């Protein structure tokens, strides 16, 4: 069964159709890349899936359950994780505390009241080592560099361990080495997570994407493997404008 | 255990030792002085309660005095009923012929003690549910709670027959528990209040360092982000409002015991704003600092009004302006920054240049 099934999704902002009749699905363990020019509706699509924006039409099913009108936190509990385009970490909390918030298998109040904020866990240590932040555990997240902030948010999503992870421009502002490392992490993540990645860096897309969807003006323009997309005439027109 | 937690635990122990042994010794075990200090301690609880909702969670509750007043009136009514044979005097003056049904259970001390905590908590929770389910945040929380405070005070003043109106509740009996009468000028009573403050602070310290407290701080920073990790932000905010209101009610009950009357000024706007000031001066991020702020400001107020009978309000005002301008995180913030500076100096000593601490992330335009 498909992990995520999006059917005929619509959303309008003041008369502008940001997403217009979009349908696609994501399988288990698949990395799907969303491409498209600015304003194509890629981030909006992620917003619709994670619940930041309410759709005006269509449906979203996660593991066969309709989630289109659930509140954000219910979707998160069902297994939707989101990394935002502008890195969204808690700047006044330490790296450790950020990860503790992200580790939210038991998000209820009672379990929060009966546990201490920071419990030493091997899992946290492993995740932080994976993104090279092991030495900065007690640093405030606000003191990290841009690349480190990106990685911290990625680490938070790994800790959250969602079934479906939505990544909005995860490599923006990273060096080439950092981008390569991120690609490695994503490939290892895809073993037991499904990912939807919005990304402009084509070399990154080439190295991680199982499948690509190109969007334009809120609708799907093309779908296929990287070779198929690169050969597609419509895609060239949309990007170059002629 | 994090170093911050250890730091606060040490601060809590020092605080408890000082108010248990230091303060009585300095005041020569004088009943009157200790009663005055017990008043400050009761106010310290309401200030730390505000720190939980304002400092930790970022919800500026300007209606804290309303829940404080509920506790205060609950206790005062119990003592009033005990002092009067039959109907309380102010009721007969206002042509109320029999005790209204909702005051009847206040004949029982156990009920009163529970009500003084649970009524404020449920009112706080009710307002919280409506506000936070509707995702009302920021300055609107302050406006709504302030409006509630004003309305509630008006209600209490207008229902003179039921509440004593503008005069409040006076001529109260002393509370007796297991045959022991609470003389507000005795050592035993002082220790009761000191014990209450210590317990309240211990609860506050635990809450702020539990996962619950961490989620609250995350909510303060970015409530939306926290929802995407699966936390029901509205419930967390509502619960912290309940807890804060219950603590305020507790403080109100103690306050009535200390002063032996209850007045509608306890539910006034100026009192509510004063709580905000205590909290800000001490440092709203830490419950102990907020409690400390309440004690310091009230002591200062007491001394200043003795020395400068005319101009003390002005002096106090200037102090607050200076605090807000030069130490926005209060006394606590000053301590934290001092500690950080010491650490940086220590680190920089072996000939390394100090790295700049913060780099602003490049913000890309959010795509729509």
Interface residues (C-beta under 8 A of the other chain):
Chain A: X13 X18 X38 X39 X42 X43 X44 X50 X51 X52 X71 X72 X73 X76 X77 X81 X82 X84 X85 X86 X87 X88 X90 X91 X92 X93 X97 X100 X101 X102 X104 X107 X108 X109 X111 X112 X113 X114 X115 X116 X117 X118 X138 X142 X143 X144 X145 X146 X149 X156 X160 X169 X172 X173
Chain B: X1 X2 X3 X5 X207 X209 X210 X211 X212 X213 X214 X215 X217 X218 X221 X222 X224 X225 X226 X227 X228 X229 X230 X231 X232 X233 X235 X236 X239 X357 X358 X359 X361 X362 X363 X364 X366 X367 X368
